[in-house]
Amino acid sequence: MQQGKMYFASLDDSPMFRQQLQCLEESAETLRDRSVKFHKGCRKYTDGLGEAYDRDISFANSLETFSGGHNDPISVAFGGPDMAKFAIALREIGTYKEILRSQVEHALNDKLLQFANVDLQEVKEGHKRFDKANATYDQAREKFLSLRRSTRMDIAASIEEELQNARSTFEQARFGLVGALSVVEAKKRFELLEAVGSAMDAHLHYFKQGYELLHQMEPYINQDTLANILSSVALLVRICYICFQGVRVMRYM
């Protein structure tokens, strides 16, 4: 119960303790609703990443098919071999995206699901056990206090044993609820931020890997761009030359 003492002024059953218990339970219930909604959003996001991966691979395959091969003269004429390199790079980036999806699912989705469906649910179940044990303990205590001097010794002993058992069950339920709330408070203060931070770190690595891969492809990208510019300029010069020659012929006619 050392952890419980961190969140309660005292673990003795008192009005102050009950008030703290109620405040922490209300906070846990609110957090559970928000965690469930956040998990749904994260689930949609990771599903979207999976769909985006499929589209990336489909696009890379289409580009690879379009680029043809080194032995295809048509493909070589429009830069097919270089396009094939781009297709490989796009497929690799798609792989990075699938890794990102897996990391986010593990770092965030799974922990949120554990937090909402196990840790916070345990608070709810612990509250039910506590209420039931508290009611049973109150009944046993009232029954014991109503004993008279004329009560038979065996009946009195049985009622006293019933009271002790009820009190033991009540204390177990009380400290069980304290433990469940302490787990939630600890995770709320540390693990939630850590989970989101891990997901953001996965994004950082994803974009870094994509940038480094495309940076390696930059010479091919610039080479193709320059080749297209030179081809366009040469075509323009040729058109201008043909037009100029046409004007000269018309002058002499």
Secondary structure, 3 states (H helix, E strand, C coil): CHHHHCCCCCCCCCHHHHHHHHHHHHHHHHHHHHHHHHHHHHHHHHHHHHHHHHHHHHHHHHHHHHHCCCCCHHHHHCCHHHHHHHHHHHHHHHHHHHHHHHHHHHHHHHHHHHHHHHHHHHHHHHHHHHHHHHHHHHHHHHHHHCCCCCCCHHHHHHHHHHHHHHHHHHHHHHHHHHHHHHHHHHHHHHHHHHHHHHHHHHHHHHHHHHHHHHHHHHHHHHHHHHHHHHHHHHHHHHHHHHHHHHHHHHHHC
